[in-house]
């Protein structure tokens, strides 16, 4: 599907401007205040109540499982989301396999590299980057609570007659680890449709956490009694070639019973995404946050800062190993007093340079550091790393590889 043109003003915005927005934390722009009957968002770092989490996750709660889990992971790296969106805007001619192959060379987390095939999602996440950052902060600090909130909102929508199976996606009631859950899976193993809905139509105005400042289509466009529609179907095989095996093998899916996100490292490796920080390039693992891809964006509270900030500072001191010079920053792209290096297509793909694709990468990944690999202690941001079961079933009907 051809990439959609991006507004010129957004593609030319500097990262310094973006950082200024990110540093505002949970504050909303003054030109778009929340409704008068909606309390303002809580201060950054405050533990969110169930009602606050419900409003925060509402805009993505009805997305299909493979996509909602990927968004949760990607939202913890808000600066890379902005970089990827601007990169797409600077390369409007890329589409299909050419887009995926170009994204493979960027120094982003795999969750963001694979997200470029969903241009509408990238646009929405950038339309209110403060909301996106708040979502990522909540997921880092309260991961089980965020997963519960998504299930809670799905149940409310279903009980209200506003969530049911369609030609685009199947709504499945099942159990996971003995817990009743609602799964939303693509109806076609080769195509994914991104829902379009105004949360206020589904659940009413937010009780606490304001919905993001996205564009909401007028309700009559979907007809009476229809609460959400879908964008154009995205044929994933056009981006990943003949090796595509269905949504059961996608790179991210929720472990609802364990309230985690399961990462399919085989998918990441097979599609040549960034594996320089993954120790085990095959099989699945429970996701855990990688502070390297946070790129210095502040964490929401002291606990998360203490847990992740030391690796961030080390990365900032040593942008590359092997005495390689740090790449020059593009004009106007800075984070505070530090120049933000651009992505380096064809060069080293992480701060731990010298590892390329192919055999050398596979050899090095057995010894490198990874947020997806074994044992790293933690709290709400993914917990201690442990072996994870393979994804259950294959809702889309495609074969698992």
Secondary structure, 3 states (H helix, E strand, C coil): CCCCCCCHHHHCCCHHHHHHHHCCCCCCCHHHCCCCCCCCCCCCCCCCCHHHHHHHHCCCCCCCHHHHHHHHHHCCCHHHHHHHHHHHHHCCCCCHHHHHHHHHCCCCCHHHHHHHHCHHHHHHHHHCHHHHHHHHHHHHHCHHHHHHHHHHHHHHHHHCCCCCCCCCEEEEEEEECCEEEEEEEECCCCEECCEECCHHHHHCCCCCCCCCCCCCCCHHHHCCCCCCEECCCEECHHHHHHHCCCHHHCCEEEECCCCEEEEEHHHHHHCCCCCCCCCCCCCEEECCCCHHHHCCCCCCCHHHHHHHHHHHHHHHHCCCCCCCCCCCEEEEEEECCEEEECCCCCCCCCCCCCCCCCHHHHHHHCCCCCCCCCCCCCCCCCCCCCECCCCCCCCCCCCCC
